[in-house]
Amino acid sequence: LGSCWEGVRRHWSASTLEETTPVKVGTSGISAPRVTYCTDVEGHWHYFCSFVDLSEGLYFTQAGDHRNSATPPDLELRDGWIFVYGGDTCDKGPGSLRFLKAVVKLKKRHPDRVHLLLGNRDINKMRFTSELDQAEIDRLSKAVPGAYWVHKSQRVTPWQYVLQEAHKQEHKPEEQLTDADVKKHNTKAVRLRYHLKHDMGSDGEFEFRRQELALIKKGPEGTTVSDAEVVESYEHSVAEGGCMREYLEHGELACIIGDTLFVHGQIIGNKFDQIPGDVICLGQVPDLTAGTETMYCRKQNDIRKWVTELNEWASDQIRAWIAQPKWKHPPTADTMEAWSGRGGADLICYGTPATKHPSVVYCRWLDVDSMPREYPEELTDELYAQNIRRVIVGHTPHGNCPTVIPNTSEKQSKVVVIMADTSFSQMSSNAAFKGDNRGHAVAEVSLAGGKCMVKGWVKESPKSKEFTIDYEVPCPEGGDPRIGRLQRLGVDVSGSPTSRAAAIRDGQNPEHVQPSMPFFIKAKLTRINEESKYLLCNIKNFTVTYEETDAKWVDDNFSEGRALPNGPSRTTSLTSTGEDFGNSFSGYQHGVLKLIFEKLDRDGDGAVTLNEMSLACTDGYVREALQYSYPSIDMNAIFREMDTNKDGKISLDELRDAVARQERAKAQSQESSKGQRG
C-alpha cells in the first residue's frame, strides 16, 4: 500500500504541487500556507518512511524503499510547503539516529520552513551530559536519590538498580553483597539502562540503539555492538555536533502557522503533580522570579507574542545547558530544588509531570476514562478571538488514527483540536520489529488553502482489512461535520445511566436507550469498490473499542445517543494513552502487562498474592485491565486461573501466559461468531 501511495503522491506532485498557484486565505482571514505535520515518531524509522510515502510535502531525494537503509538519502521539502514535526524523536524503536539526522539536516536547509517541536523525550536527553558523566557514576552510594518526578511508590534509586544487577551477575543474595560487589557493576551502561527504564519511560531503548548501530556499521553478518559503543552513541548525540543536541538547539516549544497553533502536549492540562486542578498553559511564560501564586510564570495575553517569548525562554535554557552541561551541585535529595544544580534544569523539569510551570510539553487533556474532552468555553473564545482556529498536538497516544475534537461556544463550532499521536495504534504488533506498537497505521495531517485534511491508512486489529482514511476536518465553513462528534451518556432522573433492562421494565423501546459505552467518530474509512464507513471509537483506560457504521446510521442515531448494534466489525484490544514514569510503556516485552504487574505487585518482590490483587483493584486502571481479559468471573477465579503452578502467587510470566490464553480464546470466539453471522 505504501508503494501505491508513493505513486499517487508523485502523480499529484507532477500535476499540482509544482504549479505556482497563489496561497489562499483561511477562514480566519490569515494567510494559509501548505503544511504537512507528523509527530511522535519515537525512533520508528519504518513508520516515518511510510509517512514520507504518504505525504504530499515531503520526499526522499532518491526513489525506493528506505526502511532498512543504513544511510538513507536526504529528506526534502517541496516548494511551497512547510513541515512541522510535533516532538518526541526517539526511545521506542531502532531508528532514532536516522530520524534525527534526517530532520535536522532538513531544518538546516530550510530554516524558515521546518519547525521542530520539543517533546519530553527530546528534552530529557539533556540529562545525559550530567548523569552519564564519570564523576556522577563514581558518586554512587545508598544516599544518591532517585528522580523526584517519579512517584515515590515507583521510584528506584541508582543504588537499588545496581544492587539488582550485582545480584544477577554475582549469583548471590542481595543481603550477602558487599559495597565493593555492587560498585563493580556500576558501569555507564548499567546506569544508562537504569535511567531509560526507571525515569525516562524508555525500557528497551538500549537494545533498540544497539540494533540501529549494528545496521549502520554494515559489518559482516553477526557483527556485534558492545555496551560501550551504545553508551558512546548516546554521549556523542548530546555533544557538540551531535544529532540530539542539534535538534534541541533548533527546537521550539510552540509555533503558529496561519490560524493553527502547534504544541507537543496541550495548552490546558489536569495531570500536573505540583499544580492542582485544571490549568490553562496558554499565555504562561516560565519566570522563576514570578512566585508561587502565579506558578512561577508571567502572563502574556497575546498568543503570538506568547509563542515568541516561550521559545526564547526555551532557547535560553538550552544555551545555559550547553554552558554548564555537568552538575555544579549534584542532587542529594529527591526534590526539584536539589536537582537544579545544572544548566537547563528548569526546562528539564518543564518536560516532566513534576513541572512547577503549566507546561505545553508534559500535558494532556482527556476525561477520566481517556475519552476526548472539549476545552472550557473561555479558552475556546480566547483562541477564536485571536484568530486561532486549530490546535494540533501530539504526546498523548489516542488510538489508531488522529482524534478530532470540535470545540464549541455559544452553540457554534469555533476551534478544532487534533490529537495526532498514534504511537500505540496496535499494541504488541511486532510488525516492523520486536516491540512495535504501531502496526500498519500511518496518517498525515495537512493544511492547504484554509482546509485541514487527514489522510492515511489503518487496521483496527491484526486480522482486519486495511482501510484508507481520507477526510476534511470539520470547520464552520466546511469539512465533514460527522468527524469528532461525541455521544453523550444518557441518564435517568436518579442520575444513573439508563439501561436496556430499565427501558423494557418501563415499557420503552430498548433500541432508543442511550449507550453505557459512548463512542466518538474517529475517522471516515474508504475501500475501493466499497461503501465508505465511519470508524467509531471508545477508549476506556487500557482498552479501545472500534466499530464501523455507515453515514445513515450516524445521521439517524448518533446524535440521539442510541447504542450501536454489536456488529461483526466491533473489536476490543489493549491500548495506552501515555506512560507513568517509573514504568515501561514501550511495548517492549509487553510493556502494558509489565505496568499492570507492577501495580499488582504492591511490595515489589516479583510475585502477586491474592491480597495484593485485592488491594490493587482499588485502582481503576487495574480493574479495567482485569475485566477486559476476564469479563465474566470474580477476582478469586481470576487469581486461580492465573496461578498455573498453584503456589499461591502470580509471576509476570504467569500473567503474560494467562492474558495470551484469553486473547487467543477471544480471537477464536470472534472468528466463530463472524462465521456464524456470515
C-alpha positions as CSV (number, residue, x, y, z in Angstrom):
1,L,0.0,0.0,0.0
2,G,3.0,2.3,0.7
3,S,4.1,2.0,-2.9
4,C,0.6,2.7,-4.1
5,W,0.6,5.9,-2.0
6,E,4.0,6.8,-3.4
7,G,2.6,6.6,-7.0
8,V,-0.4,8.8,-6.1
9,R,1.9,11.3,-4.4
10,R,4.2,11.5,-7.4
11,H,1.3,12.0,-9.8
12,W,-0.1,14.7,-7.5
13,S,3.3,16.4,-7.4
14,A,3.7,16.4,-11.1
15,S,0.2,17.7,-11.8
16,T,-0.4,20.1,-8.9
17,L,2.3,20.9,-6.4
18,E,4.8,22.3,-8.8
19,E,2.3,24.9,-10.0
20,T,2.9,28.4,-8.7
21,T,-0.7,29.0,-7.6
22,P,-1.3,31.8,-5.1
23,V,-1.7,30.8,-1.5
24,K,-5.3,31.0,-0.4
25,V,-6.6,32.8,2.8
26,G,-8.0,30.7,5.6
27,T,-11.4,31.2,7.3
28,S,-9.8,33.5,9.9
29,G,-8.6,35.8,7.2
30,I,-4.9,34.8,7.8
31,S,-2.6,33.6,5.1
32,A,-2.9,29.7,5.0
33,P,0.3,28.1,3.6
34,R,0.5,24.4,2.9
35,V,1.7,22.4,5.9
36,T,2.5,18.7,6.4
37,Y,2.5,17.5,10.0
38,C,3.9,14.5,11.7
39,T,4.5,13.7,15.4
40,D,5.8,11.2,17.9
41,V,7.9,9.0,15.6
42,E,9.8,7.8,18.7
43,G,12.5,6.0,16.8
44,H,10.2,4.2,14.4
45,W,12.0,4.8,11.2
46,H,9.7,2.4,9.3
47,Y,6.7,4.5,10.3
48,F,8.4,7.7,9.2
49,C,9.3,6.2,5.8
50,S,5.6,5.3,5.4
51,F,4.7,8.8,6.4
52,V,7.0,10.2,3.7
53,D,5.4,7.9,1.1
54,L,2.1,9.3,2.1
55,S,3.0,13.0,2.5
56,E,2.3,15.5,-0.3
57,G,5.0,17.8,1.0
58,L,8.0,15.6,1.9
59,Y,10.0,13.2,-0.2
60,F,13.4,11.4,-0.3
61,T,15.8,12.6,-3.0
62,Q,16.3,9.0,-4.2
63,A,13.4,6.7,-5.1
64,G,13.0,3.4,-3.4
65,D,12.1,1.8,-0.1
66,H,14.4,3.2,2.6
67,R,13.0,1.4,5.6
68,N,16.0,-0.9,6.0
69,S,18.6,1.6,4.7
70,A,21.6,2.2,7.0
71,T,22.3,5.6,5.3
72,P,19.0,6.8,3.8
73,P,19.1,9.6,1.1
74,D,18.3,13.2,2.0
75,L,14.8,14.2,3.1
76,E,13.5,17.1,1.0
77,L,10.6,19.5,1.2
78,R,8.6,20.5,-1.8
79,D,8.3,24.1,-2.9
80,G,5.5,26.0,-1.1
81,W,5.3,23.5,1.8
82,I,6.1,23.8,5.5
83,F,7.0,20.8,7.6
84,V,6.0,20.7,11.3
85,Y,7.3,17.9,13.5
86,G,5.5,17.7,16.8
87,G,8.2,16.3,19.0
88,D,9.4,13.0,20.6
89,T,12.0,11.8,18.2
90,C,13.3,8.7,20.0
91,D,13.1,5.9,22.6
92,K,10.7,3.3,21.1
93,G,12.4,1.9,18.0
94,P,15.6,1.1,16.2
95,G,15.6,4.3,14.1
96,S,16.2,7.3,16.4
97,L,19.6,8.2,14.9
98,R,18.4,8.1,11.3
99,F,15.3,10.1,12.0
100,L,17.2,12.8,14.0
101,K,19.8,13.2,11.3
102,A,17.2,13.4,8.6
103,V,15.0,16.1,10.1
104,V,17.9,18.2,11.5
105,K,19.5,18.2,8.0
106,L,16.2,19.3,6.5
107,K,15.9,22.1,9.1
108,K,19.4,23.4,8.2
109,R,18.4,23.5,4.5
110,H,15.1,25.2,5.1
111,P,15.3,27.0,8.5
112,D,12.2,29.1,7.9
113,R,10.0,26.2,6.5
114,V,10.8,23.5,9.0
115,H,9.6,23.6,12.7
116,L,10.9,21.0,15.1
117,L,8.9,21.0,18.4
118,L,10.5,19.8,21.6
119,G,8.9,16.8,23.2
120,N,9.5,15.4,26.7
121,R,11.6,12.5,25.1
122,D,13.8,15.1,23.4
123,I,14.2,17.4,26.4
124,N,15.1,14.7,28.9
125,K,18.2,13.8,26.8
126,M,19.8,17.0,28.2
127,R,20.3,14.9,31.4
128,F,22.9,12.7,29.8
129,T,25.7,15.3,30.0
130,S,25.4,15.3,33.8
131,E,24.0,12.0,34.7
132,L,26.4,9.9,32.5
133,D,29.4,12.0,33.5
134,Q,32.0,9.7,35.1
135,A,32.1,11.8,38.3
136,E,28.3,11.2,38.7
137,I,28.8,7.5,38.0
138,D,31.6,7.3,40.6
139,R,29.4,9.1,43.2
140,L,27.2,6.0,43.6
141,S,26.1,5.3,47.2
142,K,22.9,4.4,49.0
143,A,22.4,8.2,49.6
144,V,22.1,9.2,45.9
145,P,18.4,9.9,45.3
146,G,16.1,8.7,42.6
147,A,14.4,11.2,40.2
148,Y,12.0,13.5,42.0
149,W,9.4,13.4,39.2
150,V,8.9,9.6,39.6
151,H,6.1,8.8,42.1
152,K,7.5,7.5,45.4
153,S,5.7,4.2,45.0
154,Q,7.5,3.6,41.8
155,R,10.9,5.3,42.5
156,V,14.0,3.2,42.3
157,T,17.4,4.7,43.3
158,P,20.6,4.1,41.3
159,W,21.9,2.0,44.2
160,Q,18.9,-0.2,44.2
161,Y,19.2,-0.8,40.5
162,V,22.9,-1.5,40.5
163,L,22.4,-3.8,43.5
164,Q,19.9,-5.8,41.5
165,E,22.4,-6.0,38.6
166,A,25.1,-7.2,41.0
167,H,22.7,-9.8,42.4
168,K,22.1,-11.2,38.9
169,Q,25.8,-11.2,37.9
170,E,27.3,-12.4,41.2
171,H,24.6,-15.1,41.8
172,K,24.4,-14.1,45.5
173,P,21.5,-13.0,47.6
174,E,21.4,-9.2,47.8
175,E,22.0,-9.2,51.6
176,Q,25.3,-11.0,51.1
177,L,26.6,-8.5,48.6
178,T,29.3,-6.0,49.8
179,D,29.5,-2.4,48.7
180,A,32.5,-3.4,46.6
181,D,30.5,-6.2,44.9
182,V,27.8,-3.6,44.0
183,K,30.2,-0.9,42.7
184,K,32.0,-3.5,40.5
185,H,28.8,-3.4,38.3
186,N,28.4,0.3,38.5
187,T,29.2,1.0,34.8
188,K,27.9,3.7,32.4
189,A,25.9,1.0,30.5
190,V,24.2,-0.2,33.7
191,R,23.4,3.4,34.7
192,L,22.1,4.2,31.3
193,R,19.8,1.2,31.3
194,Y,18.6,2.4,34.8
195,H,17.7,5.8,33.5
196,L,16.0,4.6,30.4
197,K,13.8,2.2,32.4
198,H,13.1,4.0,35.6
199,D,13.0,7.7,35.0
200,M,12.7,8.2,31.2
201,G,9.9,5.7,30.4
202,S,12.1,4.1,27.7
203,D,12.6,0.5,28.8
204,G,14.1,-1.4,25.9
205,E,15.7,1.6,24.2
206,F,19.2,0.5,25.0
207,E,18.7,-2.6,22.8
208,F,17.0,-0.6,20.1
209,R,20.0,1.6,19.8
210,R,22.3,-1.4,19.6
211,Q,20.2,-2.7,16.7
212,E,20.4,0.5,14.8
213,L,24.2,0.8,15.4
214,A,24.6,-2.7,14.1
215,L,22.7,-1.7,10.9
216,I,24.7,1.5,10.5
217,K,28.0,-0.3,10.9
218,K,27.1,-2.6,8.0
219,G,29.6,-5.2,9.1
220,P,29.5,-8.9,8.3
221,E,26.5,-10.9,9.4
222,G,26.7,-11.4,13.1
223,T,28.5,-8.1,13.8
224,T,28.1,-7.2,17.4
225,V,27.8,-3.8,19.0
226,S,29.3,-3.5,22.6
227,D,27.7,-1.9,25.5
228,A,30.4,0.7,25.4
229,E,29.6,1.6,21.8
230,V,25.9,2.1,22.7
231,V,26.8,4.4,25.6
232,E,29.2,6.3,23.4
233,S,26.4,6.8,20.8
234,Y,24.2,8.5,23.4
235,E,27.0,10.6,24.7
236,H,28.0,11.7,21.2
237,S,24.4,12.6,20.4
238,V,24.3,15.3,23.0
239,A,27.9,16.6,22.5
240,E,28.7,19.4,20.1
241,G,27.7,18.5,16.6
242,G,25.6,15.5,17.9
243,C,22.2,14.9,16.3
244,M,20.2,15.3,19.5
245,R,22.0,18.4,20.6
246,E,21.4,20.0,17.2
247,Y,17.7,19.0,17.4
248,L,17.4,20.7,20.8
249,E,19.3,23.8,19.5
250,H,16.9,24.1,16.6
251,G,13.8,23.2,18.6
252,E,10.7,25.2,19.6
253,L,8.1,24.7,22.3
254,A,5.3,26.1,20.1
255,C,4.7,27.6,16.7
256,I,1.8,29.3,14.8
257,I,1.3,28.9,11.1
258,G,-1.6,30.8,9.7
259,D,-4.5,30.2,12.0
260,T,-3.1,26.9,13.5
261,L,-1.2,26.6,16.8
262,F,1.1,23.6,17.3
263,V,2.5,22.4,20.6
264,H,3.8,18.9,21.7
265,G,1.4,18.2,24.6
266,Q,-1.6,20.5,25.2
267,I,-2.4,24.1,26.1
268,I,-4.6,23.0,29.1
269,G,-3.9,20.2,31.5
270,N,-5.0,18.5,34.7
271,K,-2.3,15.9,35.4
272,F,0.5,18.1,36.9
273,D,1.9,16.7,40.1
274,Q,2.7,20.1,41.6
275,I,-0.2,22.1,40.2
276,P,-3.7,21.1,41.3
277,G,-6.9,21.2,39.2
278,D,-7.4,22.3,35.6
279,V,-4.7,24.7,34.4
280,I,-4.5,26.7,31.2
281,C,-1.0,26.7,29.9
282,L,-1.7,29.1,27.1
283,G,-0.1,32.5,27.8
284,Q,2.1,31.2,30.6
285,V,5.8,32.0,30.2
286,P,8.1,30.5,32.9
287,D,9.7,33.0,35.1
288,L,11.2,31.9,38.4
289,T,11.0,35.5,39.8
290,A,7.2,35.5,39.5
291,G,6.5,33.5,42.6
292,T,4.2,30.6,43.6
293,E,1.0,32.5,43.3
294,T,1.5,32.7,39.5
295,M,3.0,29.2,39.2
296,Y,6.4,30.9,38.6
297,C,5.1,32.3,35.3
298,R,4.5,35.7,33.8
299,K,1.3,36.1,31.7
300,Q,1.4,37.1,28.0
301,N,-2.1,37.6,26.7
302,D,-1.2,38.0,23.1
303,I,-0.9,34.4,21.8
304,R,1.6,35.2,19.1
305,K,3.8,37.1,21.4
306,W,3.4,34.3,23.9
307,V,4.8,31.8,21.4
308,T,7.8,34.0,20.8
309,E,8.5,34.6,24.4
310,L,8.1,30.9,25.3
311,N,10.5,29.8,22.6
312,E,13.0,32.5,23.7
313,W,12.9,31.1,27.2
314,A,13.5,27.5,25.9
315,S,16.4,28.7,23.8
316,D,17.9,30.5,26.9
317,Q,17.6,27.2,28.8
318,I,19.3,25.2,26.1
319,R,22.2,27.7,26.0
320,A,22.5,27.5,29.7
321,W,22.7,23.7,29.4
322,I,25.5,24.0,26.8
323,A,27.3,26.4,29.0
324,Q,27.0,24.2,32.1
325,P,26.3,20.6,30.9
326,K,27.5,18.9,34.1
327,W,26.4,19.1,37.8
328,K,27.6,22.1,39.6
329,H,25.9,20.8,42.7
330,P,24.8,17.1,42.3
331,P,21.5,16.2,43.9
332,T,21.4,14.9,47.5
333,A,17.7,14.7,47.9
334,D,14.6,13.8,45.8
335,T,13.4,17.4,45.4
336,M,13.2,19.8,42.5
337,E,15.5,22.2,44.2
338,A,18.2,19.6,44.8
339,W,18.2,18.8,41.1
340,S,18.6,22.4,39.9
341,G,22.4,22.5,40.0
342,R,23.0,22.2,36.2
343,G,22.3,24.2,33.2
344,G,18.9,24.0,31.7
345,A,17.4,22.4,34.8
346,D,14.2,24.4,34.6
347,L,13.5,23.2,31.0
348,I,14.3,19.6,32.0
349,C,11.7,19.9,34.8
350,Y,9.2,21.5,32.4
351,G,9.3,18.3,30.4
352,T,8.2,16.1,33.4
353,P,4.9,15.7,35.3
354,A,6.6,17.4,38.3
355,T,6.9,20.7,36.5
356,K,6.3,23.8,38.6
357,H,5.1,25.7,35.5
358,P,2.0,24.9,33.4
359,S,3.8,23.0,30.6
360,V,2.8,22.6,27.0
361,V,5.1,19.6,26.8
362,Y,4.2,17.1,29.5
363,C,0.5,17.9,29.4
364,R,-2.7,16.1,28.4
365,W,-6.5,16.9,28.4
366,L,-8.8,14.0,28.4
367,D,-11.7,12.9,30.6
368,V,-11.3,10.4,33.4
369,D,-11.7,7.4,31.1
370,S,-9.3,8.9,28.4
371,M,-12.2,9.9,26.1
372,P,-12.0,13.2,24.2
373,R,-12.7,16.3,26.2
374,E,-13.7,19.8,24.9
375,Y,-11.9,22.9,26.0
376,P,-13.7,25.3,28.5
377,E,-15.6,27.9,26.7
378,E,-13.4,30.7,27.9
379,L,-10.3,29.1,26.3
380,T,-12.2,28.4,23.1
381,D,-13.3,32.0,23.0
382,E,-9.8,33.4,23.6
383,L,-8.3,31.3,20.8
384,Y,-11.1,32.3,18.4
385,A,-10.8,36.0,19.3
386,Q,-7.1,35.8,18.4
387,N,-7.7,34.1,15.1
388,I,-6.6,30.6,16.2
389,R,-9.0,28.0,14.5
390,R,-7.0,24.8,15.2
391,V,-4.7,23.4,17.9
392,I,-2.7,20.4,16.7
393,V,-0.9,18.3,19.3
394,G,0.9,15.0,19.9
395,H,2.2,13.4,23.1
396,T,-1.0,11.6,24.1
397,P,-1.5,8.3,22.2
398,H,-5.1,8.0,21.2
399,G,-6.0,5.1,19.1
400,N,-5.0,4.1,15.5
401,C,-5.5,7.5,13.7
402,P,-5.8,11.1,14.7
403,T,-8.6,12.2,17.1
404,V,-10.5,15.3,16.2
405,I,-12.3,17.3,18.9
406,P,-14.5,20.2,17.8
407,N,-14.8,22.9,20.5
408,T,-18.0,25.0,20.6
409,S,-19.0,28.2,22.3
410,E,-22.5,29.7,22.2
411,K,-23.5,26.6,20.2
412,Q,-21.1,27.5,17.5
413,S,-18.1,25.4,16.5
414,K,-15.1,27.7,16.7
415,V,-11.8,25.8,17.3
416,V,-10.8,22.2,16.4
417,V,-8.2,20.2,18.3
418,I,-6.4,17.4,16.5
419,M,-4.6,14.8,18.6
420,A,-2.2,13.1,16.2
421,D,-0.1,10.8,18.3
422,T,-0.8,7.2,17.1
423,S,2.2,5.5,18.7
424,F,0.0,2.8,20.3
425,S,-2.0,2.0,17.2
426,Q,-1.7,-1.7,17.5
427,M,-0.2,-2.9,20.8
428,S,2.5,-5.6,20.5
429,S,2.0,-5.9,16.8
430,N,5.8,-6.5,16.3
431,A,5.1,-5.7,12.6
432,A,8.4,-3.8,11.9
433,F,10.5,-5.0,14.8
434,K,10.0,-6.7,18.2
435,G,8.4,-4.1,20.4
436,D,6.5,-2.4,17.6
437,N,3.2,-1.0,18.9
438,R,2.2,0.9,15.7
439,G,1.5,-1.9,13.4
440,H,0.5,-0.8,9.9
441,A,-1.3,2.5,10.8
442,V,0.0,5.9,9.4
443,A,-1.6,9.2,8.9
444,E,-0.7,12.7,7.7
445,V,-2.4,15.9,8.9
446,S,-2.0,18.6,6.3
447,L,-3.2,22.2,5.8
448,A,-3.8,23.8,2.4
449,G,-6.0,26.7,1.3
450,G,-7.6,27.1,4.7
451,K,-8.6,23.4,4.8
452,C,-7.2,20.7,7.1
453,M,-7.1,17.2,5.7
454,V,-6.3,13.8,7.3
455,K,-5.1,11.0,5.0
456,G,-3.6,7.6,5.7
457,W,-4.4,4.0,6.3
458,V,-5.3,2.0,9.4
459,K,-6.1,-1.5,10.6
460,E,-8.4,-2.0,13.5
461,S,-6.9,-5.4,14.5
462,P,-4.1,-7.7,13.2
463,K,-6.7,-9.8,11.3
464,S,-8.8,-7.0,9.9
465,K,-8.7,-5.4,6.5
466,E,-6.7,-2.3,5.8
467,F,-8.7,0.9,5.4
468,T,-7.8,4.2,3.8
469,I,-8.7,7.3,5.8
470,D,-9.3,10.4,3.8
471,Y,-11.5,13.3,5.1
472,E,-11.5,17.1,5.7
473,V,-11.5,18.1,9.3
474,P,-14.8,19.9,10.2
475,C,-14.9,23.7,10.5
476,P,-17.8,26.2,10.3
477,E,-17.3,26.7,6.6
478,G,-16.9,23.1,5.6
479,G,-15.3,19.7,6.2
480,D,-17.0,16.5,7.3
481,P,-19.4,17.5,10.1
482,R,-19.6,14.0,11.4
483,I,-15.9,13.7,12.3
484,G,-15.2,14.2,16.0
485,R,-18.8,14.1,17.2
486,L,-19.1,12.6,20.7
487,Q,-22.0,10.7,22.1
488,R,-23.4,11.9,25.4
489,L,-24.3,9.3,28.0
490,G,-28.0,9.4,28.8
491,V,-29.0,9.5,32.5
492,D,-32.4,8.9,34.1
493,V,-33.9,11.1,36.8
494,S,-32.0,9.3,39.5
495,G,-28.7,10.2,37.9
496,S,-27.9,6.6,36.8
497,P,-27.1,5.6,33.3
498,T,-30.2,4.3,31.6
499,S,-30.2,0.6,30.7
500,R,-32.0,-1.7,28.3
501,A,-33.5,-3.6,31.2
502,A,-34.9,-0.4,32.7
503,A,-36.3,0.6,29.3
504,I,-38.1,-2.8,29.0
505,R,-39.4,-2.5,32.5
506,D,-40.8,0.9,31.8
507,G,-42.3,-0.1,28.5
508,Q,-39.8,1.8,26.4
509,N,-38.1,0.7,23.2
510,P,-34.7,-0.6,24.3
511,E,-33.2,0.3,20.9
512,H,-33.7,4.0,21.8
513,V,-31.8,3.8,25.1
514,Q,-28.6,5.8,25.3
515,P,-25.4,3.7,25.4
516,S,-23.5,2.8,28.6
517,M,-20.4,2.9,26.3
518,P,-20.4,6.2,24.5
519,F,-18.5,6.4,21.2
520,F,-16.9,9.3,19.3
521,I,-16.5,9.4,15.5
522,K,-12.8,8.7,14.9
523,A,-12.4,8.8,11.1
524,K,-14.0,8.2,7.7
525,L,-12.9,4.9,6.2
526,T,-12.8,4.0,2.5
527,R,-12.0,0.9,0.5
528,I,-12.1,0.5,-3.3
529,N,-15.5,-0.6,-4.5
530,E,-17.0,-0.5,-1.1
531,E,-19.3,2.0,0.6
532,S,-17.5,4.5,2.9
533,K,-17.8,3.8,6.6
534,Y,-17.3,5.8,9.8
535,L,-15.0,4.4,12.4
536,L,-16.5,4.8,15.9
537,C,-14.2,4.6,18.9
538,N,-14.5,4.2,22.7
539,I,-11.4,4.4,24.8
540,K,-11.6,3.4,28.5
541,N,-8.2,3.4,30.3
542,F,-6.4,0.3,29.0
543,T,-9.0,-0.7,26.3
544,V,-10.0,0.6,23.0
545,T,-13.2,-0.5,21.1
546,Y,-13.8,0.2,17.4
547,E,-16.9,-0.4,15.3
548,E,-17.7,0.6,11.8
549,T,-21.1,2.0,10.7
550,D,-22.5,3.9,7.7
551,A,-23.4,7.5,7.3
552,K,-27.1,6.8,7.6
553,W,-26.8,5.2,11.0
554,V,-24.7,8.2,12.2
555,D,-27.2,10.7,10.9
556,D,-30.3,8.8,12.2
557,N,-29.0,7.6,15.6
558,F,-25.7,9.0,16.8
559,S,-26.9,12.4,17.9
560,E,-29.8,10.7,19.7
561,G,-27.2,8.8,21.8
562,R,-28.5,5.4,20.7
563,A,-26.3,2.4,21.3
564,L,-24.5,0.8,18.4
565,P,-25.5,-2.7,17.4
566,N,-22.7,-5.0,18.4
567,G,-21.8,-6.0,14.9
568,P,-19.1,-8.2,13.4
569,S,-16.8,-5.2,12.9
570,R,-16.5,-4.5,16.6
571,T,-13.1,-5.1,18.0
572,T,-11.7,-4.5,21.5
573,S,-8.0,-4.6,22.4
574,L,-5.4,-3.2,24.8
575,T,-4.1,0.3,24.3
576,S,-2.3,3.0,26.1
577,T,-2.8,6.8,26.4
578,G,0.6,7.5,27.8
579,E,3.2,6.4,30.3
580,D,3.8,6.7,34.0
581,F,7.4,7.5,34.8
582,G,9.0,4.5,36.6
583,N,7.1,2.0,34.3
584,S,7.7,0.8,30.9
585,F,5.1,1.6,28.3
586,S,7.3,0.9,25.4
587,G,5.6,-2.3,24.5
588,Y,9.0,-4.0,24.5
589,Q,8.4,-7.3,26.2
590,H,4.7,-6.5,26.6
591,G,5.1,-3.1,28.3
592,V,1.5,-2.7,29.3
593,L,1.4,-6.0,31.0
594,K,4.6,-5.1,32.9
595,L,2.8,-1.9,34.1
596,I,-0.2,-3.9,35.3
597,F,2.0,-6.4,37.1
598,E,3.9,-3.6,38.8
599,K,0.7,-2.1,40.0
600,L,-0.4,-5.6,41.3
601,D,2.9,-6.3,43.0
602,R,2.5,-4.0,45.9
603,D,5.6,-4.9,47.8
604,G,7.8,-5.3,44.7
605,D,9.0,-8.8,45.4
606,G,8.3,-10.1,41.9
607,A,5.2,-12.1,42.8
608,V,1.5,-11.2,43.4
609,T,-0.6,-12.6,46.2
610,L,-4.4,-12.7,46.3
611,N,-4.3,-10.0,49.0
612,E,-2.1,-7.8,46.7
613,M,-4.5,-8.3,43.9
614,S,-7.4,-7.2,46.1
615,L,-5.6,-4.1,47.2
616,A,-4.5,-3.2,43.6
617,C,-8.1,-3.5,42.4
618,T,-8.8,-0.2,44.2
619,D,-7.0,1.3,41.1
620,G,-9.5,1.8,38.3
621,Y,-6.8,1.0,35.6
622,V,-6.1,-2.4,37.2
623,R,-9.8,-3.2,37.4
624,E,-10.3,-2.3,33.8
625,A,-7.4,-4.4,32.6
626,L,-8.6,-7.5,34.6
627,Q,-12.2,-7.0,33.5
628,Y,-11.1,-6.8,29.9
629,S,-9.4,-10.2,29.9
630,Y,-11.9,-11.8,32.4
631,P,-15.3,-10.2,31.9
632,S,-17.4,-12.9,33.5
633,I,-15.6,-14.2,36.6
634,D,-14.8,-12.8,40.0
635,M,-11.4,-11.9,41.4
636,N,-10.8,-15.2,43.2
637,A,-11.5,-17.1,40.0
638,I,-9.2,-14.8,38.1
639,F,-6.4,-15.4,40.6
640,R,-6.9,-19.2,40.4
641,E,-6.8,-19.0,36.5
642,M,-3.6,-17.1,36.5
643,D,-1.8,-19.1,39.2
644,T,-1.0,-22.0,37.0
645,N,1.6,-23.7,39.3
646,K,-0.7,-23.3,42.3
647,D,1.9,-21.8,44.6
648,G,-0.4,-19.1,45.8
649,K,1.4,-16.4,43.8
650,I,1.4,-15.0,40.3
651,S,4.6,-14.2,38.4
652,L,5.0,-11.9,35.5
653,D,5.3,-14.9,33.2
654,E,2.1,-16.4,34.5
655,L,0.3,-13.1,34.0
656,R,1.6,-12.9,30.4
657,D,0.6,-16.5,29.7
658,A,-2.9,-16.0,31.2
659,V,-3.6,-12.9,29.1
660,A,-2.3,-14.6,26.0
661,R,-4.7,-17.5,26.6
662,Q,-7.6,-15.1,27.0
663,E,-6.6,-13.2,23.8
664,R,-6.5,-16.5,21.8
665,A,-9.8,-17.5,23.2
666,K,-11.4,-14.1,22.3
667,A,-9.9,-14.3,18.8
668,Q,-11.3,-17.7,18.3
669,S,-14.7,-16.7,19.6
670,Q,-14.8,-13.6,17.3
671,E,-13.9,-15.7,14.3
672,S,-16.5,-18.2,15.1
673,S,-19.1,-15.5,15.7
674,K,-18.3,-13.9,12.3
675,G,-18.5,-17.2,10.6
676,Q,-22.0,-17.8,12.1
677,R,-23.2,-14.3,11.0
678,G,-21.8,-14.9,7.5
